[in-house]
Amino acid sequence: MELLLTNASFGGEHRRYRHTAATLECQMEFSIFLPPQSLAEPGRKVPVLYWLSGLTCNDENFMQKAGAQKLAAELGLAIVCPDTSPRGVNLPGEDDSYDFGSGAGFYVNATEQPWAPHYRMYDYVVKELPQLVESELPVSAEKSISGHSMGGHGALICALKNPGLYRSVSAFAPVAHPVECPWGQKAFAGYLGGNQEQWNQWDATLLIADAQERLPLLIDQGTADQFLAEQLNPQALVRACHSVNHPVTLRMQSGYDHSYFFIASFIDDHLHHHAEALGLAQPQL
Ligand SMILES: N[C@@H](CCC(=O)N[C@@H](CS)C(=O)NCC(=O)O)C(=O)O
């Protein structure tokens, strides 16, 4: 692992690393926030929140725009932000559009050529990256997951497909039912091919019925989100939850759009939600 950058932040450190990702067969960068508690004494490991970003993002957007570090430092919570796709693998068409290929890995394991050897963001996020982080950094295996848009959906499927792995899950404006929206249909057709049975294995709304763990879902959605009508469909997810009594809280936030201004406005609520599940003491107000 190569350290690219360190910034002091709220008594802790923001860092960027580069490493060779065997799962993706390429070099990847990720960002991490280490709270002061993790640096205070050797051997101390802190719980961690994995954050999955949306289309066009890399590992930097959340760290620079969400404003999560102050509360994470108080809570003693590490935050890891992976990139949103493999990089530099030079596949034809990879950079042609913002919603497929680079910056748009959709947190699935591709089965179609030429994507299959590299576009395995699900395995990278669920397995390889946590193993690396837990072995090399002062971070424990106690983890939660959250994300935005494509990454909000990624967080939901990572949790739903891995009962017991995450203590809690939340999402901002997730692409809640990808098999029924243009972003999801384009990505799934490209990465998974024409068999819709395969697509269904990667759709949070369709995974709810058979989920092996009823981990509560916390979802924030802005009412002025420019993608709400065409792409996001949180109501479909809520209906699926209600039909099997899967606990879900969907908060429609009046006037908020799809941007990081929206995320920054509510990130503290999500950090408190995850901190509670991870057994961290909440700071005194
Ligand atoms: N580029 C797309 C929108 C992409 C977009 O909104 N991406 C969201 C995630 S889905 C984002 O977080 N963008 C980066 C940022 O705001 O920092 C468009 O203009 O239609």
The ligand as an SDF file (V2000), in Angstrom:
LIG
                    3D

 20 19  0  0  0  0  0  0  0  0999 V2000
  -23.2020   13.9760  -14.2980 N   0  0  0  0  0  0  0  0  0  0  0  0
  -24.5610   13.5900  -14.0870 C   0  0  0  0  0  0  0  0  0  0  0  0
  -24.9420   13.5900  -12.6330 C   0  0  0  0  0  0  0  0  0  0  0  0
  -24.0250   12.8150  -11.8000 C   0  0  0  0  0  0  0  0  0  0  0  0
  -24.3240   13.0120  -10.3480 C   0  0  0  0  0  0  0  0  0  0  0  0
  -25.2200   13.7310   -9.9230 O   0  0  0  0  0  0  0  0  0  0  0  0
  -23.5370   12.3320   -9.5890 N   0  0  0  0  0  0  0  0  0  0  0  0
  -23.7380   12.3410   -8.1750 C   0  0  0  0  0  0  0  0  0  0  0  0
  -23.8890   10.9060   -7.7310 C   0  0  0  0  0  0  0  0  0  0  0  0
  -25.1840   10.0830   -8.6410 S   0  0  0  0  0  0  0  0  0  0  0  0
  -22.5360   12.9530   -7.4920 C   0  0  0  0  0  0  0  0  0  0  0  0
  -22.3120   12.6870   -6.3250 O   0  0  0  0  0  0  0  0  0  0  0  0
  -21.7330   13.7380   -8.2070 N   0  0  0  0  0  0  0  0  0  0  0  0
  -20.4640   14.2360   -7.7190 C   0  0  0  0  0  0  0  0  0  0  0  0
  -20.5180   15.3360   -6.6950 C   0  0  0  0  0  0  0  0  0  0  0  0
  -21.5640   15.9800   -6.5480 O   0  0  0  0  0  0  0  0  0  0  0  0
  -19.4600   15.5700   -6.0370 O   0  0  0  0  0  0  0  0  0  0  0  0
  -25.4590   14.5520  -14.7850 C   0  0  0  0  0  0  0  0  0  0  0  0
  -25.0390   15.6790  -14.9510 O   0  0  0  0  0  0  0  0  0  0  0  0
  -26.5900   14.1590  -15.0920 O   0  0  0  0  0  0  0  0  0  0  0  0
  1  2  1  0
  2  3  1  0
  2 18  1  0
  3  4  1  0
  4  5  1  0
  5  6  2  0
  5  7  1  0
  7  8  1  0
  8  9  1  0
  8 11  1  0
  9 10  1  0
 11 12  2  0
 11 13  1  0
 13 14  1  0
 14 15  1  0
 15 16  2  0
 15 17  1  0
 18 19  2  0
 18 20  1  0
M  END
$$$$
